[in-house]
């Protein structure tokens, strides 16, 4: 886990630069106020997976040279977006400095999770809140320490949180807040300086001399996880346990695939599906699965739906969630057509000439595609209707829900 640099160690360097050998000689301190406001780039109708960028505006009449802010967030609702700080360390919250003092290359801006800190304090227990610690220490500019002093306020830094998948809090309201020092005193660190050119005038701010005002920011989250639901005759079977102990999800029931030879794009396939929770999908052909470098991400590109093609599911932020394998009954080899090759494969399949034919019928998409008559097994009685389909006398009912009507004659 990334640890924040000790502020005192950084200040020692600053004091040496300014010509003093001790940080023990500090000024008595000053009194003043600090005002904090938090804004969000979106705060309504958020979906699980959405990434929210929060901007912290800080006004103060102190000369800050170091500050550490505990950013509390509803733990069940949010998790920090984790980036890279460019030095090989994780950047919790993707924290970015905005103000000139905060983003100065001679200063230090970093972040970490407060998982090992002392109890948060009144109203912010670890049971209900996570904590992102954001710490800044001013560097030097010539013979002066870089200070943050903005009586009128300024956008200080941004951080990012992601709405957790499946968040279902009552009312869908989540909170982000920087509490007052009384509420979380063990997590604060506020260092000031009276004269930026004189290191002997540094002082640590206290609750007696520093008044902090801060209001929580609330956002509204739609309580709907990213997912897909079938529409019309489409069937989605999920969580099928295979012979090897893994699970597989299937999509089938697209009768137009075999009747009209229709191809689909990521956009057009959605006429057969309902996306929930602002989900995103990708359509992968069997060939693209076998050769990922050939995948075409254009959502408008028409693609062949065949046995073994996949639909991949992502949340609102583009994070992978799950995948579903298409099955076209009768298209056993996954080339998108039902022909004599499939007839040969079916015969050899029920003679157990292939490894996949030893599995339960729904353990493998090729084996599942052999179950033409929807009786839950691969057998010789699947061959007749397959031959009828190959001879263009009708088509196989892709809904696979009625053993009495598994073949539709023209």
C-alpha positions in Angstrom: 0.0 0.0 0.0 1.3 3.5 -0.8 2.3 5.5 2.2 2.3 9.3 2.3 5.7 10.9 2.8 6.1 12.3 6.4 5.4 15.9 6.2 8.0 16.7 8.8 10.7 15.1 6.7 9.8 17.2 3.7 9.8 20.3 5.9 13.3 19.6 7.1 14.5 19.8 3.5 12.6 23.1 3.1 14.1 24.6 6.2 17.6 23.6 5.2 17.1 25.3 1.9 15.9 28.4 3.7 19.0 28.5 5.9 17.9 27.1 9.2 19.0 23.8 10.8 16.0 23.1 13.0 12.3 22.9 12.7 11.8 23.2 16.4 11.8 27.0 16.3 8.4 27.8 15.1 6.1 30.8 15.4 3.3 30.8 17.9 0.8 30.6 15.1 -2.0 32.7 13.8 -5.8 32.5 13.8 -7.9 32.4 10.8 -10.5 30.5 8.8 -10.7 27.8 6.1 -13.7 27.2 3.9 -14.1 24.1 1.8 -16.6 23.3 -0.9 -16.8 20.2 -3.0 -18.3 20.1 -6.5 -19.0 17.1 -8.8 -18.9 16.9 -12.6 -22.2 14.9 -12.3 -24.3 14.3 -9.2 -27.7 13.1 -10.6 -28.7 9.7 -12.1 -25.4 8.0 -11.6 -25.1 4.4 -12.5 -22.9 1.7 -11.0 -19.5 1.9 -12.8 -19.8 5.7 -13.4 -16.6 7.7 -12.6 -17.2 11.0 -10.9 -14.7 13.8 -10.8 -14.9 15.9 -7.6 -13.3 19.4 -7.4 -12.3 20.7 -4.0 -12.3 24.5 -3.6 -10.4 25.9 -0.6 -10.4 29.5 0.7 -8.1 30.5 3.4 -6.3 33.6 4.8 -3.4 31.4 6.1 -0.1 30.9 4.3 -0.3 27.2 3.9 3.0 25.3 3.4 1.6 21.9 4.1 -1.9 20.4 4.4 -3.5 17.0 4.5 -7.2 16.6 3.9 -9.2 13.4 4.8 -11.8 13.0 2.0 -14.6 10.8 3.4 -16.9 8.9 1.0 -19.8 6.4 1.5 -18.0 3.1 1.5 -20.8 1.0 0.1 -21.2 3.4 -2.8 -17.7 4.4 -3.9 -14.2 3.2 -4.5 -11.2 5.3 -5.5 -10.1 5.2 -9.1 -6.5 4.1 -9.0 -4.1 5.5 -11.5 -0.3 5.7 -11.6 1.6 8.7 -10.3 4.4 8.3 -12.9 6.9 7.0 -10.3 5.6 3.4 -10.1 3.3 4.1 -7.2 -0.5 3.8 -7.2 -2.3 7.1 -7.4 -5.4 6.6 -5.2 -8.2 8.8 -6.5 -6.3 10.1 -9.6 -5.6 13.3 -7.7 -4.7 16.3 -9.8 -3.5 19.7 -8.6 -5.3 22.7 -10.1 -4.1 25.8 -8.4 -0.6 27.1 -9.4 0.7 26.5 -5.9 -0.7 23.0 -5.6 0.5 21.9 -9.1 3.9 23.6 -8.9 6.6 21.1 -9.9 8.6 21.9 -6.9 5.8 21.0 -4.5 4.5 17.6 -3.5 1.0 16.3 -4.1 0.1 12.7 -3.2 -2.7 10.5 -2.0 -3.3 7.3 -0.1 -6.1 5.3 1.5 -6.5 5.8 5.3 -7.1 2.2 6.1 -4.5 2.0 8.9 -5.2 5.3 10.5 -6.7 6.0 13.9 -10.5 6.0 14.2 -12.0 8.7 11.9 -14.0 10.5 14.6 -17.5 11.6 15.2 -19.9 10.7 12.4 -17.4 9.0 10.1 -16.8 5.4 11.2 -14.8 3.0 9.1 -17.9 0.8 8.9 -19.7 3.4 6.7 -16.9 5.5 5.2 -13.8 5.1 3.2 -11.1 7.8 3.4 -8.8 9.2 0.7 -6.0 11.2 2.2 -4.8 14.0 0.0 -1.5 15.6 1.1 0.3 18.7 -0.3 3.6 20.1 0.8 4.9 23.3 -0.7 8.4 23.3 -2.3 10.7 26.3 -2.5 11.0 29.0 -5.1 14.3 30.8 -4.6 14.5 31.8 -1.0 10.8 31.4 -0.2 8.5 28.6 0.5 5.6 28.1 -1.9 2.4 29.0 -0.1 -1.3 28.5 -0.6 -3.2 31.6 0.5 -6.5 32.2 -1.3 -8.9 34.4 0.7 -11.4 34.3 -2.2 -11.1 30.6 -2.7 -9.7 28.6 -5.6 -10.2 25.2 -7.1 -7.4 23.4 -5.3 -7.4 19.8 -6.6 -9.6 17.1 -8.1 -10.0 13.4 -7.3 -12.1 10.6 -8.8 -14.3 8.0 -7.3 -16.1 5.1 -9.1 -19.7 4.0 -8.2 -19.4 0.4 -7.1 -21.2 -2.2 -9.1 -24.5 -3.2 -7.5 -24.7 -0.3 -5.1 -28.2 -0.3 -3.6 -28.4 2.2 -0.7 -31.8 3.4 0.4 -32.7 6.4 -1.7 -29.6 6.0 -3.8 -27.9 8.9 -2.0 -24.1 8.8 -1.4 -21.9 11.3 0.4 -18.5 12.8 -0.1 -17.2 15.1 2.6 -14.1 16.7 4.1 -15.0 16.9 7.8 -13.9 19.5 10.3 -10.8 18.9 12.4 -12.9 18.1 15.5 -14.6 15.2 13.5 -11.4 13.6 12.2 -8.5 15.4 14.0 -6.1 12.4 13.7 -6.2 12.6 9.9 -5.5 16.3 9.5 -2.2 18.1 9.2 -2.1 21.8 8.6 1.2 23.7 8.6 1.5 27.5 8.1 4.2 30.1 7.9 4.0 33.8 8.8 6.9 34.8 6.6 7.5 32.6 3.6 11.2 33.7 3.5 11.8 32.9 7.2 11.7 29.2 8.2 11.6 30.2 11.9 8.1 31.5 11.4 6.5 28.1 10.6 3.7 26.8 12.9 1.3 24.0 13.1 -2.4 25.0 13.0 -4.6 23.7 15.8 -8.4 23.5 16.3 -8.1 26.4 18.7 -6.6 28.8 16.1 -8.1 27.4 12.8 -11.8 27.4 12.1 -12.8 25.0 9.3 -16.2 25.1 7.6 -17.1 22.4 5.2 -20.3 21.0 3.7 -20.7 17.4 2.4 -21.5 16.8 -1.2 -24.3 14.3 -2.0 -24.9 12.5 -5.3 -27.9 10.5 -6.4 -27.2 7.0 -7.7 -29.6 4.9 -9.7 -30.0 1.6 -7.9 -29.6 -0.6 -11.0 -26.6 -2.7 -11.8 -25.2 -2.9 -15.3 -26.6 -6.0 -17.0 -28.6 -7.4 -19.9 -32.1 -8.8 -20.1 -33.7 -10.7 -23.0 -36.2 -9.1 -25.3 -38.8 -10.9 -27.3 -37.9 -14.5 -28.1 -34.2 -14.1 -27.0 -33.1 -16.4 -24.2 -30.3 -15.7 -21.8 -29.1 -18.6 -19.7 -26.5 -17.6 -17.0 -24.3 -19.4 -14.5 -24.3 -22.8 -16.2 -21.7 -25.0 -14.4 -19.6 -26.9 -16.9 -17.9 -30.3 -16.6 -14.7 -28.6 -15.7 -16.3 -26.6 -12.9 -16.3 -23.2 -14.6 -19.4 -21.3 -15.6 -20.7 -20.2 -18.9 -23.5 -17.9 -20.1 -25.5 -18.5 -23.3 -27.6 -16.3 -25.6 -29.8 -17.9 -28.2 -33.3 -17.5 -29.7 -32.4 -15.1 -32.6 -34.5 -16.9 -35.2 -33.7 -14.3 -37.9 -30.0 -15.5 -37.8 -30.9 -18.8 -39.6 -34.0 -17.6 -41.5 -32.6 -14.5 -43.1 -28.8 -14.9 -42.6 -28.9 -11.6 -40.9 -25.8 -10.0 -39.4 -25.7 -7.7 -36.5 -23.8 -4.7 -35.2 -23.3 -3.8 -31.6 -26.1 -1.3 -32.1 -28.6 -3.5 -34.0 -28.2 -6.5 -31.6 -29.8 -4.3 -28.9 -33.2 -4.8 -30.6 -33.0 -8.3 -29.1 -31.7 -7.2 -25.7 -32.4 -4.7 -22.9 -29.4 -3.1 -21.3 -29.7 -2.0 -17.7 -27.7 0.2 -15.4 -26.1 2.1 -18.4 -24.3 -1.0 -19.4 -22.1 -1.1 -22.5 -21.6 -4.1 -24.7 -19.1 -5.4 -27.4 -19.9 -7.9 -30.1 -17.1 -10.4 -30.9 -17.3 -12.9 -33.8 -15.8 -16.3 -33.4 -12.9 -15.3 -35.6 -12.3 -12.2 -33.4 -12.3 -14.4 -30.3 -9.7 -16.7 -31.9 -7.7 -13.7 -33.1 -8.2 -10.7 -30.8 -6.0 -8.4 -32.9 -8.7 -8.5 -35.6 -11.5 -7.1 -33.3 -13.3 -4.2 -34.8 -14.7 -1.9 -32.1 -16.9 0.1 -34.5 -20.5 -0.3 -33.0 -22.0 0.1 -36.5 -20.0 -2.7 -38.2 -22.2 -5.7 -39.1 -20.9 -8.9 -37.8 -21.7 -12.6 -38.2 -23.6 -14.2 -35.3 -22.6 -17.8 -35.1 -22.1 -20.5 -32.5 -19.1 -19.4 -30.4 -19.5 -15.6 -31.0 -19.6 -13.6 -27.8 -21.2 -10.6 -26.3 -19.1 -8.9 -23.7 -20.7 -6.8 -20.9 -19.1 -3.7 -19.3 -20.3 -1.2 -16.7 -20.8 2.5 -17.4 -17.1 3.2 -16.9 -16.1 0.5 -19.4 -15.0 -2.0 -16.8 -15.4 -5.6 -17.9 -18.1 -7.5 -16.1 -19.1 -10.7 -17.9 -19.5 -12.4 -21.3 -22.2 -14.4 -23.0 -21.7 -17.0 -25.8 -24.0 -17.2 -28.7 -25.5 -20.5 -29.7 -27.1 -21.1 -33.1 -28.7 -24.5 -33.0 -27.5 -26.5 -36.1 -24.5 -24.3 -36.7 -22.1 -26.7 -34.9 -18.8 -25.6 -36.3 -19.6 -21.9 -35.8 -19.1 -20.7 -39.3 -22.5 -19.0 -39.4 -24.2 -21.5 -41.8 -26.1 -24.8 -41.4 -24.8 -27.2 -43.9 -23.4 -30.7 -44.5 -20.3 -30.0 -42.4 -22.6 -29.6 -39.4 -24.4 -32.8 -40.3 -21.1 -34.7 -40.2 -20.1 -33.1 -36.9 -23.4 -34.0 -35.3 -23.1 -37.7 -36.3 -19.5 -37.9 -35.2 -20.4 -35.9 -32.0 -23.0 -38.4 -30.8 -20.4 -41.2 -31.5 -18.1 -39.4 -29.0 -15.4 -38.7 -31.6 -14.7 -35.3 -30.2 -13.5 -34.2 -26.8 -16.4 -31.7 -26.6 -19.0 -34.4 -27.2 -18.1 -36.1 -23.9 -19.4 -33.1 -22.0 -23.0 -32.5 -20.9 -24.9 -31.0 -23.7 -24.9 -27.4 -22.4 -21.2 -27.5 -21.2 -19.9 -26.5 -24.6 -21.5 -24.3 -27.3 -20.7 -26.7 -30.1 -22.3 -29.6 -28.2 -25.2 -27.4 -27.2 -25.7 -26.4 -30.9 -26.2 -30.1 -31.6 -29.4 -30.3 -29.5 -31.7 -29.6 -32.3 -34.8 -31.1 -30.8 -34.4 -29.4 -27.4 -34.5 -32.5 -25.4 -31.3 -31.7 -23.5 -29.1 -34.4 -25.1 -27.0 -35.0 -28.2 -28.4 -38.0 -30.1 -29.3 -39.5 -33.5 -32.8 -37.9 -33.3 -31.2 -34.5 -33.7 -29.9 -35.5 -37.2 -33.3 -35.6 -39.0 -34.3 -32.0 -38.4 -30.8 -30.8 -39.1 -31.0 -32.5 -42.6 -34.4 -30.8 -43.1 -32.8 -27.5 -42.4 -29.9 -28.2 -44.7 -32.4 -29.1 -47.4 -34.1 -25.7 -46.9 -37.5 -27.3 -45.9 -37.8 -25.1 -42.9 -35.7 -23.8 -40.0 -34.7 -24.8 -36.5 -36.6 -23.0 -33.8 -33.8 -21.1 -32.1 -35.9 -20.3 -29.0 -35.2 -23.9 -27.9 -38.1 -23.8 -25.5 -40.6 -26.2 -27.1 -39.6 -29.8 -27.9 -42.9 -30.2 -29.8 -42.0 -27.4 -32.1 -38.3 -27.5 -32.5 -38.5 -27.3 -36.3 -40.6 -24.9 -38.3 -41.5 -25.9 -41.9 -41.9 -23.3 -44.6 
